[in-house]
Amino acid sequence: MKSYIAKGVCCDKIIFDIENDIIKNVRFIGGCSGNTQGVARLVEGMKAEEAVKRLKGIKCGSKETSCPDQLARAIEENLL
């Protein structure tokens, strides 16, 4: 399990696994429950690089980031 402390968004932490470049077991701690569950289900089974490509740069209102963007950053950090 990988853990990422989210910054600048409603959720506090993102927990996930990457196995053979495939995202699994995504959980957001805090945040908007429906939205974070939706994002988690959409990326489960997706290749890590594809998820980063799709989610990176999404903003939430006037914030410079969002929960999906934070997930992309977390994944990207774990691909290095």
MDAnalysis code that builds the backbone (N, CA, C; Angstrom):
import MDAnalysis as mda
import numpy as np

u = mda.Universe.empty(240, n_residues=80, atom_resindex=np.repeat(np.arange(80), 3), trajectory=True)
u.add_TopologyAttr("name", ["N", "CA", "C"] * 80)
u.add_TopologyAttr("resid", np.arange(1, 81))
u.add_TopologyAttr("resname", ["MET", "LYS", "SER", "TYR", "ILE", "ALA", "LYS", "GLY", "VAL", "CYS", "CYS", "ASP", "LYS", "ILE", "ILE", "PHE", "ASP", "ILE", "GLU", "ASN", "ASP", "ILE", "ILE", "LYS", "ASN", "VAL", "ARG", "PHE", "ILE", "GLY", "GLY", "CYS", "SER", "GLY", "ASN", "THR", "GLN", "GLY", "VAL", "ALA", "ARG", "LEU", "VAL", "GLU", "GLY", "MET", "LYS", "ALA", "GLU", "GLU", "ALA", "VAL", "LYS", "ARG", "LEU", "LYS", "GLY", "ILE", "LYS", "CYS", "GLY", "SER", "LYS", "GLU", "THR", "SER", "CYS", "PRO", "ASP", "GLN", "LEU", "ALA", "ARG", "ALA", "ILE", "GLU", "GLU", "ASN", "LEU", "LEU"])
u.atoms.positions = np.array([
    [0.840, -1.185, 0.000],
    [0.000, 0.000, 0.000],
    [0.880, 1.241, 0.000],
    [0.489, 2.178, -0.818],
    [1.171, 3.454, -0.872],
    [0.245, 4.491, -0.253],
    [0.834, 5.477, 0.381],
    [0.058, 6.495, 1.059],
    [0.590, 7.864, 0.647],
    [-0.318, 8.798, 0.416],
    [0.052, 10.143, -0.018],
    [-0.764, 11.139, 0.777],
    [-0.092, 12.100, 1.394],
    [-0.775, 13.164, 2.125],
    [-1.175, 14.233, 1.111],
    [-2.476, 14.428, 0.948],
    [-3.000, 15.393, -0.024],
    [-2.780, 16.819, 0.476],
    [-2.552, 17.715, -0.471],
    [-2.289, 19.115, -0.133],
    [-3.236, 20.025, -0.914],
    [-3.885, 20.950, -0.213],
    [-4.707, 21.957, -0.872],
    [-6.084, 21.502, -1.302],
    [-6.540, 20.352, -0.798],
    [-7.857, 19.817, -1.161],
    [-8.596, 19.346, 0.089],
    [-9.828, 18.917, -0.088],
    [-10.656, 18.480, 1.039],
    [-10.207, 17.139, 1.630],
    [-9.726, 16.236, 0.784],
    [-9.311, 14.941, 1.320],
    [-7.961, 15.091, 2.033],
    [-7.724, 14.244, 3.010],
    [-6.496, 14.309, 3.805],
    [-5.398, 13.403, 3.264],
    [-5.816, 12.230, 2.790],
    [-4.847, 11.223, 2.395],
    [-5.418, 10.368, 1.275],
    [-4.523, 9.838, 0.435],
    [-4.921, 8.919, -0.626],
    [-4.084, 7.645, -0.448],
    [-4.763, 6.520, -0.440],
    [-4.104, 5.222, -0.278],
    [-4.388, 4.407, -1.536],
    [-3.371, 3.728, -2.048],
    [-3.542, 2.960, -3.275],
    [-2.389, 1.968, -3.442],
    [-2.554, 1.068, -4.391],
    [-1.506, 0.128, -4.787],
    [-1.246, 0.294, -6.271],
    [-0.041, 0.001, -6.680],
    [0.289, -0.115, -8.100],
    [0.984, -1.459, -8.257],
    [0.381, -2.348, -9.053],
    [0.957, -3.664, -9.323],
    [1.089, -3.830, -10.823],
    [2.310, -4.060, -11.279],
    [2.567, -4.209, -12.716],
    [1.990, -3.043, -13.511],
    [2.184, -1.831, -13.001],
    [1.740, -0.587, -13.629],
    [0.211, -0.433, -13.665],
    [-0.498, -1.232, -12.884],
    [-1.961, -1.150, -12.811],
    [-2.363, -0.638, -11.423],
    [-3.271, 0.335, -11.403],
    [-3.737, 0.931, -10.145],
    [-4.796, 0.039, -9.509],
    [-4.644, -0.160, -8.198],
    [-5.594, -0.996, -7.453],
    [-5.845, -0.398, -6.072],
    [-6.960, -0.760, -5.484],
    [-7.277, -0.459, -4.085],
    [-7.178, 1.020, -3.724],
    [-7.778, 1.888, -4.513],
    [-7.722, 3.332, -4.259],
    [-8.737, 3.721, -3.192],
    [-8.261, 4.469, -2.194],
    [-9.149, 4.986, -1.144],
    [-8.741, 6.417, -0.818],
    [-9.707, 7.293, -0.784],
    [-9.482, 8.665, -0.352],
    [-9.963, 8.762, 1.084],
    [-9.180, 9.374, 1.940],
    [-9.584, 9.613, 3.320],
    [-10.024, 11.074, 3.401],
    [-11.303, 11.292, 3.676],
    [-11.864, 12.632, 3.695],
    [-12.305, 13.031, 2.293],
    [-12.697, 14.273, 2.153],
    [-13.143, 14.770, 0.848],
    [-14.609, 14.486, 0.601],
    [-15.048, 14.816, -0.599],
    [-16.436, 14.605, -1.011],
    [-16.626, 13.138, -1.360],
    [-17.309, 12.420, -0.536],
    [-17.407, 10.967, -0.635],
    [-17.818, 10.458, -2.017],
    [-18.862, 11.013, -2.575],
    [-19.329, 10.544, -3.885],
    [-18.299, 10.774, -4.975],
    [-17.706, 11.949, -4.981],
    [-16.709, 12.264, -6.004],
    [-15.461, 11.403, -5.862],
    [-14.968, 11.273, -4.643],
    [-13.737, 10.498, -4.465],
    [-13.969, 9.008, -4.737],
    [-15.148, 8.500, -4.373],
    [-15.458, 7.096, -4.700],
    [-15.525, 6.909, -6.213],
    [-16.113, 7.883, -6.903],
    [-16.216, 7.819, -8.358],
    [-14.852, 7.818, -9.020],
    [-13.979, 8.727, -8.601],
    [-12.627, 8.786, -9.154],
    [-11.890, 7.479, -8.876],
    [-12.002, 6.992, -7.648],
    [-11.328, 5.745, -7.279],
    [-11.780, 4.588, -8.171],
    [-13.068, 4.447, -8.383],
    [-13.574, 3.346, -9.215],
    [-13.172, 3.496, -10.675],
    [-13.122, 4.729, -11.148],
    [-12.754, 4.952, -12.550],
    [-11.304, 4.581, -12.837],
    [-10.408, 4.820, -11.880],
    [-8.988, 4.534, -12.146],
    [-8.577, 3.116, -11.787],
    [-9.384, 2.410, -11.012],
    [-9.036, 1.024, -10.646],
    [-8.916, 0.188, -11.916],
    [-7.794, -0.502, -12.055],
    [-7.556, -1.337, -13.226],
    [-6.917, -0.581, -14.382],
    [-6.752, 0.723, -14.234],
    [-6.166, 1.546, -15.290],
    [-4.636, 1.540, -15.145],
    [-3.945, 1.673, -16.277],
    [-2.494, 1.817, -16.229],
    [-2.157, 3.131, -15.538],
    [-1.138, 3.100, -14.706],
    [-0.763, 4.259, -13.906],
    [-0.488, 5.483, -14.775],
    [0.273, 5.322, -15.823],
    [0.620, 6.456, -16.674],
    [-0.611, 7.063, -17.351],
    [-1.569, 6.231, -17.707],
    [-2.804, 6.723, -18.326],
    [-3.610, 7.535, -17.319],
    [-3.682, 7.073, -16.077],
    [-4.410, 7.813, -15.041],
    [-3.776, 9.177, -14.812],
    [-2.457, 9.220, -14.757],
    [-1.760, 10.497, -14.564],
    [-2.086, 11.430, -15.721],
    [-2.024, 10.918, -16.933],
    [-2.304, 11.718, -18.126],
    [-3.716, 12.314, -18.077],
    [-4.684, 11.539, -17.618],
    [-6.075, 11.997, -17.603],
    [-6.402, 12.932, -16.441],
    [-5.756, 12.731, -15.288],
    [-6.139, 13.453, -14.076],
    [-5.274, 14.659, -13.748],
    [-4.040, 14.649, -14.181],
    [-3.109, 15.711, -13.800],
    [-3.575, 17.061, -14.359],
    [-3.577, 18.057, -13.489],
    [-3.926, 19.402, -13.901],
    [-5.380, 19.782, -13.690],
    [-6.224, 18.840, -13.260],
    [-7.625, 19.172, -12.980],
    [-7.658, 20.070, -11.747],
    [-8.414, 21.155, -11.838],
    [-8.539, 22.090, -10.722],
    [-9.939, 21.986, -10.121],
    [-10.048, 22.373, -8.863],
    [-11.334, 22.389, -8.161],
    [-11.671, 23.841, -7.848],
    [-12.599, 24.399, -8.594],
    [-12.964, 25.792, -8.392],
    [-11.760, 26.693, -8.594],
    [-11.487, 27.541, -7.618],
    [-10.356, 28.464, -7.718],
    [-9.052, 27.868, -7.179],
    [-9.123, 26.645, -6.677],
    [-7.909, 25.977, -6.168],
    [-7.013, 25.588, -7.336],
    [-5.736, 25.518, -7.094],
    [-4.770, 25.140, -8.126],
    [-4.681, 23.630, -8.315],
    [-5.426, 22.876, -7.517],
    [-5.382, 21.416, -7.565],
    [-6.772, 20.870, -7.264],
    [-6.904, 19.558, -7.231],
    [-8.167, 18.882, -6.926],
    [-7.824, 17.498, -6.403],
    [-8.815, 16.776, -5.938],
    [-8.565, 15.396, -5.494],
    [-8.053, 14.531, -6.647],
    [-8.632, 14.610, -7.862],
    [-8.074, 13.838, -8.971],
    [-6.626, 14.237, -9.294],
    [-6.319, 15.531, -9.251],
    [-4.956, 15.995, -9.505],
    [-4.018, 15.473, -8.424],
    [-4.457, 15.471, -7.191],
    [-3.625, 14.946, -6.108],
    [-3.362, 13.450, -6.293],
    [-4.364, 12.718, -6.758],
    [-4.158, 11.296, -7.045],
    [-3.118, 11.138, -8.148],
    [-3.201, 11.966, -9.185],
    [-2.214, 11.907, -10.271],
    [-0.816, 12.176, -9.738],
    [-0.681, 13.151, -8.867],
    [0.625, 13.468, -8.283],
    [1.139, 12.315, -7.423],
    [0.233, 11.693, -6.677],
    [0.620, 10.551, -5.839],
    [1.114, 9.394, -6.694],
    [0.395, 9.090, -7.746],
    [0.785, 8.006, -8.655],
    [2.126, 8.329, -9.293],
    [2.242, 9.538, -9.805],
    [3.464, 9.976, -10.473],
    [4.670, 9.867, -9.535],
    [4.483, 10.275, -8.305],
    [5.549, 10.204, -7.305],
    [6.009, 8.769, -7.088],
    [5.080, 7.837, -7.179],
    [5.408, 6.436, -6.957],
    [5.909, 5.727, -8.197],
    [5.886, 6.391, -9.341],
    [6.414, 5.809, -10.566],
    [7.895, 6.136, -10.757],
    [8.406, 7.110, -10.005],
    [9.799, 7.532, -10.154],
    [10.766, 6.493, -9.667],
])
